[in-house]
Structures are given as C-alpha cells and as structure tokens.
C-alpha cells in the first residue's frame, strides 16, 4: 500500500489518462484537488493511495505495508503535512485514520486546494470503501449534528447555486426538484440547502426516471423519446437504425452523447443494453459505456465506464474538464446482450453488468451534476462498431425514515 503520484498513460494516439503507477494496482483512492486531477499530462501533481498484490518500486512514494492499521510514524506525518499542504502535522495514528481525515477534516468543499469531502449516501451513511478491504469505515450522518456537516452542506449549497444558475439561463425550474430530493434524503426542510444570499423560490416534486428505446424511423440523429446533445458526436457516428442506435465510426473516434433531461439527484444510475459490439479484429474495436453526473454545459466533467470488447476488461473513469483518470479496471467476459450500468451514490461510484458490480471506487470529485448519457471511444473505419438499445436513467431512492415504536 503506497501514497504516490498518479501516472500519465497513453493507451492510443487519441486516448491518454492518469492511472495507478504501473497500471497494476488492485485499488486506489484519489486524494487530488480538482485542478490537479484536471491537469493533462506533464509532471504529476497531487497524490493517491494505491494497493497492490505485491511490493512495488515507486518513485517518491510512501510505503504503508499491507495493513490499514499501519502506525504512521512522526517522520511520515511530517512528509504528509508537507505534500498535502496541511496547516499542522496530522494527528492520525493509522493509515485508516489518515485516509478518513484527508477526505473529511482536511477536505475542501470546492476542491480547489484539497480533495473534495466524502458525501453521505442515499442510505444516510458516510462510507469509505477500498477494493480488497471492503467497507473500512462507516458513520451514520446527521446533517444537524455530525462533525462533517459544514463541509457537506457547503458542497450541496455550491452545487445548488450552480444548478440554479444553469436552469435559470435555460428557462428551467428543475433546480426546485433537486431541493425536494435533498430534503427527502437528509430529512430536513429544503430551505437548509439554499445559500443565504439566494431567495427561497419553493420546491417541486422530484421523482425522476427517463427512458429511451429509439423506436423511431431511421435517422442520423438519435433524438427519439428523449432529446440528445450530440455536440461531441461531430461525425454523426451514432444513428437510429432498426429501432436501436448503431455506431458507424471513424478512425479513433470519441463520442459523448448526453440526454437533455435533468434528473433530480446526483445519486442516480444510467444504463443501456449492448445488442452487438465489435471485438478486437485488426484495426476494429468497440469501447462504450454509460455516463453519470454530467451537467448541462459543454464541460467534460462526468463519471463513465466502458468495456473493451475483445480485451475482456472494463474500466471505471472520472473525467475532469476532459482529463480522465482510471479508477478501477477488472476482467470481464461479455455475453451479448449485456446491460451496462453506472451508478453514483454519494462518493460510491460503480459499474455494473447485468446487475452485478464489476468495477467500483470511492471518489469525491464530481457532485451536483444531474444529467446522464453514454460514452464511446472506438477504433475502426466505416463499419458498424456497436448497437445499443433501451437507455434508462433514474434517481436513487433515499432511505426511508425509521420510526421506533416503544411499548
């Protein structure tokens, strides 16, 4: 287990990203600020925790051995204080304590000077999971009383301010549905989530599910039940054919297609069915998957996953203003048709195939964004690379309030 810098990796001439050093870690935890995550290549900035099956030789790293109970030495604390720009030496005694403190006490709600805060999930818990260790710490969260409440509330209010501005510019009032979803999740009045300098404009019911079956006439546009933003599909690679959509790709083509319908919560899922896909064959390959937590602008910030058909693996990514980081990669053998799903539940992000979690990570980078869609990065030339159908996205249900009856 190591604290180390992320490594810039070029997979092909049109796709580079940050990954764990060596690309062979079993799990990671991103501890960078947003500007550090958004940097595209060059000298790496910021740090991550990386877990491996065997000892590694990693430059400028701190080795914590194999246990989360590793006792942090005074000299290690001094280095940690320096590399994370902490005001004082950390008081954490173990690696587990340090990780928790970095994503709570030492976090930055805007993500500008430190990692963003750990957020409560739809069940009302703060949870930190590390692949290979499972759930390593969990605390019940009360937005009125928990020591982490101020940072959580700051994140929510920052996101509300941004979503409200986007909606007002577009003539929408969907941000009022977000308030209703937040009130249900945190079990407090919606007014708590409105910054003090903004007006109380009320709330609207929030239940949101969107679906698309592309049961429309063949077209180079994929608009059908939903309106889609195809800004990054400049070659019209995706088109409706026979009541599904096909990818008629160009060489090394990247495409992000966004459903132009807001959900009401950033706790949500997006999924579709892969009906057909081209595996590795010479210069032909299909890579595609769903997108979560996209906003309504052209900013390339969102979570996504994709399957490398024919290579038998699947990777979960975050994209920060267009710079990707590989969060988790696992082996996977497709069996078409496959339902691919990405799910964001507070800081727990996972990718699923036919309902089973394949890739997962704890990541705090992206909050507040309530749009979804799909991503593709294909290699080929004038050939049908993939056929997709039955897109669906929806809010995750908040946990019901439990009332104890005393007799």
Secondary structure by P-SEA (a helix, b strand, c coil): ccbbbbbbbbccccbbbbcccccccccccccccccccccccccccbbbbbbbcccccccccccccccccccccaaaaaaaaaaaccccccccccaaaaaaaaacccccccccccccccccccccccccccccccccbbbbbbcccccaaaaaaaaaaaaaaaaaaaaaaacccaaaaaaaaaaaaaccccccccccccccccccccbbbbbbcccccccccccccccccccccccccbbbcccbbbbbcccbbbbbbbcccccccccccccccccccccccccbbbbcbbbccccccccccccbbbbccccccccccccccccccccbbbbbbbcccbbbbbbbcccccccccccccccccccccccccccccbbbbbbccccccccccbbbbbbcccccbbbbbcc
